[in-house]
Amino acid sequence: MTVDGVSTPVDVESTLSFPSEARITGNGGCNAYSAPLGVAANELDVGPISKEGRVCAADVMAAESTFLGALQTVRSFRGTDLFLYLSDETGRQRLSLSRVPQAGAPNAPPR
């Protein structure tokens, strides 16, 4: 994953899931988060992000803050089978995420 073109630290794993068309969830690296989501064509509107209040190492917290800050600015997306690219309202790519197939899904790696 990259945020503003910079790879996140190897020991920080931020995730993004779309459990419904109206909500995103994930983990910022330390805390679980969720937010309402509006979707129209290739446009996204990420609502206020709520997260747990855990405290982790300073570098993990900084990476999480950068990730969630970028996610909050997302207004459009494009994707391939392997990657999701999220951009702000100016078209600047803020996040690049790789897809991780769910266990049990077609072509999912064995656990």
N, C-alpha and C positions, 0 to 999 in steps of 0.2 A: 504494500500500500504506500502511496505517496500523498502528501499534503503540500499543496503549492509547489509541486515538483521535487520535494525532498522526501526521501524514504524515512519512514518512522523507525525508531530504534528496534532492533531485532527482538528485544525482550518485551516489547509492548505490542499486544495483539488487539487492535480495535476491530469491531465487527459491525455490520449493518445488515439488518433483516427487514423484510417487508411481509409481516404476518397478515396484512390485509391491505386493500387499496387506500385505506384511510389512516394507517399507522406505520411508523418505523420503530424498531427496537434494536438493541445491540449492547455492546460493551465498549466503553471508551478506552479500555486498557486497565482500568481500575474499577470503575463503577458501571453498573447496568444503567441504561438510559432508555427513554421512549419519547416519542413526539407524535402529535397528529400530523397527517400528511394530506395535502391536496394534490391531485394528479390530473392533468389535462394535456393530451397529446404528449409531447416531449417536455412539458413544463412541470415543475414541482414547486410546491410551497410547503416548506418544513415549518411547522408551528413551534411554539415554545418547547424546548427540550427540558425534560425533568430527569434527574439522575439521583442515584443513591448518594449518601454522604460519606462514603468511606474515604480514608486518607491513605495514600500509598507513597512510595519513594518520590522525591521531588522531580526526578526526570520522567517518571511515569505520569505524574500529575500534569506536568508541562505538556507532554505528548497528548494526553487526553484533552486538555484544554484547547490545544491547537486543532485537534481533530474535530471536536464538538463545535468550536468556533467556525471552522470552515464548513461543516455540515449545515450550520444555521444559515449560511449565506447561499446555499444551493437553490438554483431556480430552473436548471435544465439538466438533462441527462442524455447520454448516448451509450450504447453498449454493444458488446460482441458476446460470443459464447463464453469467453473467459474473463472479460473485464467490463467494469462499469466506470464511466467517466462522468463526474458531476461538476457542473460549472455554475458560476454566479451569474447575476443579471447582465454583466458586461460581456459574458462569454468566456471569461477567464476560467480555465480548468482549476478547480480547487482540490478535488479528490480523485484518485485513481485507485480502484479496489479490484482485487482479483476474486473470482468466484470460487467458492468452496462448495462442491456438491454435498447435499445432505445424505447421510447414511440411508441406504435403502432406495435411493433415487436411481434411475437409469444412469449407468456409467459412473456411479459413486465408487470411490476407492474403498476397499475393505477396511474395516476397523481392526 
